[in-house]
Amino acid sequence: MRVDIVTIFPDMFREVFQFGIVGRAVKAELLSVAVHDLRDWTTDKHRSTDDSPYGGGPGMVMKVEPLVAAVEDVIARSSIEDARRVLALMSPRGVPLSQARASEMSKLDHIVLVAGRYEGVDERFLDVTGADEISIGDYVLSGGEIPAMVVVDALTRLLPGAISDPRSAEVDSFSHGHLDFPHYTRPAVFRDLAVPEVLLSGNHAAVGEWRQERAIADTRRRRPELLNNESVHLSRS
């Protein structure tokens, strides 16, 4: 998978993709990440990427010309067919990223992420490019750089070979419509808190049943909106 990120702060990404699963995926050539400075596509001497909004109001708006030029250039250089690509603007207006969406995107060959800033981007960027908008939650950050990092991390762990044991991704929270089950490791007792006996029993069928029941119970208590008849049925199959 190839990931291109367009931003006005490329230095924010200098080391973040060198660690953990993403770093290993890059070294294994399962993933390539290129970060591009939007200012490279500006045409004025000040390398301006923003301007005041039409209609007045606070803040600045990212200019359409460099944004369109940047993504069109990045896409043209990729030689990857459009059907195998997603172009997305990181934006609080976007559809929240979900595990299902991450799974869909992880099957593509090319991801182009644009990190928005200021009050937003000129709407014509979306009109011209047809870019999706992706949010990582119902809150506002200073820019789209950290959300772009989140997207890359979420996608990478789903790439075949990125995780040594693929079962780790298969049982992650949200993978089957519910949260993950509780995890324990040594010691068996800590400050009078004991690991559930079933996990020490060696009975794999009983362990699996306990984990499934706890996952559903914890989801019902913490995130009941995730549960529906279809997801619960699928997770038990």
C-alpha positions in Angstrom: 0.0 0.0 0.0 1.1 3.5 -0.8 0.1 6.5 1.4 0.6 10.1 0.4 -0.1 12.8 2.9 -0.4 16.5 1.9 0.2 19.0 4.8 1.6 22.4 5.6 3.5 20.8 8.5 5.5 17.9 7.0 8.0 17.9 9.9 5.2 16.7 12.2 5.5 13.3 10.4 9.3 13.1 10.5 9.6 10.2 13.0 6.0 9.1 13.8 6.0 6.3 11.2 9.3 4.8 12.2 7.9 3.0 15.3 5.7 0.0 16.1 3.6 -1.8 13.6 3.8 1.0 11.0 7.6 1.1 11.2 7.8 -2.6 10.8 5.4 -2.5 7.8 7.5 0.1 6.1 10.7 -1.9 6.6 9.0 -5.0 5.3 7.9 -3.0 2.2 4.2 -3.7 3.0 3.7 0.1 3.2 5.2 3.2 1.8 4.5 6.6 3.2 5.4 9.9 1.5 4.7 13.3 3.1 4.4 16.4 0.9 4.6 20.0 1.8 1.6 21.8 0.3 3.7 25.0 -0.1 5.6 23.2 -3.0 2.4 23.8 -5.1 2.0 27.5 -4.3 2.7 30.1 -7.0 3.2 33.4 -5.1 6.5 34.6 -3.5 5.0 34.2 0.0 4.0 30.5 -0.7 0.5 31.2 0.6 -1.8 28.3 1.4 -4.6 30.2 3.0 -6.6 33.4 2.6 -9.5 35.3 4.4 -13.0 33.8 3.9 -15.5 35.3 1.5 -18.5 36.6 3.4 -16.3 37.5 6.4 -15.9 35.7 9.6 -13.0 34.6 11.8 -9.9 32.7 10.8 -8.5 31.7 7.4 -9.5 29.2 4.7 -7.1 27.0 2.8 -6.8 28.0 -0.8 -8.2 25.7 -3.5 -5.4 26.1 -6.1 -2.5 24.6 -4.3 -4.7 21.8 -2.8 -6.0 20.7 -6.2 -2.5 21.0 -7.8 -1.0 18.9 -5.1 -3.4 16.0 -5.1 -3.6 15.9 -8.9 0.2 15.8 -9.1 0.5 13.1 -6.4 -2.1 11.0 -8.1 -0.6 11.4 -11.6 2.8 10.3 -10.3 1.4 7.2 -8.7 0.4 5.2 -11.8 -2.3 3.5 -9.7 -5.8 3.1 -11.2 -8.5 5.2 -9.6 -10.5 2.2 -8.6 -7.7 1.2 -6.2 -7.4 4.6 -4.5 -9.2 6.8 -2.0 -8.6 10.5 -1.6 -9.7 11.9 1.7 -9.6 15.2 3.5 -9.2 14.9 7.2 -12.1 17.1 8.5 -14.4 17.3 11.5 -17.3 17.4 9.0 -16.4 14.0 7.7 -17.9 10.6 8.4 -16.3 9.2 11.5 -13.6 6.6 10.9 -14.8 3.1 11.8 -13.2 -0.3 11.9 -15.3 -1.3 8.9 -14.2 1.7 6.9 -10.6 1.1 7.9 -10.9 -2.5 6.7 -12.3 -1.4 3.4 -9.5 1.1 2.9 -6.8 -1.4 3.8 -7.7 -3.4 0.7 -6.8 -0.5 -1.6 -3.4 0.2 -3.1 -3.3 4.0 -2.7 -4.4 6.3 0.1 -4.1 10.1 -0.4 -4.8 12.1 2.8 -5.0 15.9 3.0 -4.5 17.5 6.3 -6.9 20.5 6.6 -6.1 23.5 8.8 -7.5 26.8 10.0 -11.3 27.2 9.5 -11.3 24.6 6.8 -10.6 24.3 3.1 -12.2 26.0 0.1 -15.3 23.9 -0.7 -14.3 23.8 -4.4 -11.5 21.5 -3.5 -14.1 18.8 -2.7 -16.1 19.7 -5.8 -13.2 19.4 -8.2 -11.5 16.3 -6.7 -14.4 14.4 -5.3 -12.5 13.8 -2.1 -14.1 12.0 0.8 -14.1 13.6 4.2 -13.0 11.6 7.2 -13.2 12.5 10.9 -11.7 10.7 13.8 -14.4 11.9 16.3 -16.9 14.5 17.2 -14.4 17.1 18.4 -12.1 19.7 16.7 -8.3 19.6 16.5 -5.9 22.2 15.3 -5.4 20.4 12.0 -5.7 17.2 10.1 -2.1 15.9 10.7 -2.8 13.9 13.9 -6.0 12.4 12.3 -4.0 11.4 9.3 -1.5 9.6 11.5 -4.5 7.8 13.1 -5.8 6.7 9.8 -2.4 5.3 8.7 -2.0 3.4 12.0 -5.6 1.9 11.7 -5.0 0.8 8.1 -1.6 -0.6 8.6 -2.5 -3.1 11.3 -5.0 -4.6 8.9 -2.5 -5.2 6.1 -1.6 -8.9 5.6 1.7 -9.5 7.2 1.8 -6.3 9.2 1.0 -8.1 12.5 2.9 -11.3 13.3 -0.3 -13.0 14.5 -3.2 -11.9 12.4 -5.6 -13.1 15.0 -4.8 -9.9 17.0 -6.5 -7.8 14.4 -9.4 -10.2 14.0 -10.4 -9.9 17.7 -9.8 -6.1 18.1 -12.6 -4.0 19.4 -15.2 -3.1 16.8 -14.1 -5.9 14.4 -17.2 -7.9 15.1 -19.6 -5.2 16.2 -18.6 -5.1 19.8 -15.7 -4.2 22.2 -12.8 -6.5 22.9 -12.9 -8.8 25.9 -10.7 -8.1 29.0 -7.1 -9.3 29.0 -4.9 -10.6 31.8 -1.3 -11.7 32.2 1.1 -12.7 35.1 0.8 -12.5 38.1 -2.3 -14.6 38.7 -3.1 -12.4 41.8 -2.3 -8.7 42.2 -3.4 -6.8 45.4 -6.1 -9.5 46.1 -7.4 -9.2 42.5 -7.3 -12.7 40.9 -7.4 -13.6 37.2 -10.7 -15.3 36.4 -10.3 -19.0 37.0 -11.6 -19.9 33.6 -8.5 -18.3 32.0 -6.3 -20.6 34.1 -8.3 -23.8 33.3 -6.7 -24.8 30.0 -10.2 -25.4 28.6 -10.1 -23.4 25.4 -13.8 -23.8 24.6 -14.7 -22.4 28.1 -12.2 -19.6 27.6 -13.7 -18.7 24.3 -17.2 -18.7 25.7 -16.2 -16.5 28.6 -14.4 -14.0 26.4 -17.5 -13.8 24.1 -19.8 -13.3 27.0 -17.6 -10.6 28.6 -17.2 -8.8 25.3 -20.9 -8.6 24.8 -21.6 -7.7 28.4 -19.0 -5.0 28.4 -20.2 -3.6 25.2 -23.8 -3.5 26.5 -22.6 -1.6 29.5 -20.2 0.8 27.9 -21.3 1.2 24.2 -24.8 -0.3 23.8 -25.3 1.5 20.5 -22.8 -0.9 18.9 -24.9 -3.9 19.6 -27.5 -5.1 17.1 -28.8 -8.6 16.3 -26.7 -9.0 13.2 -23.4 -8.2 14.8 -24.0 -10.3 17.9 -25.0 -13.2 15.7 -22.0 -12.9 13.5 -19.6 -12.7 16.4 -21.0 -15.9 17.9 -20.7 -17.9 14.6 
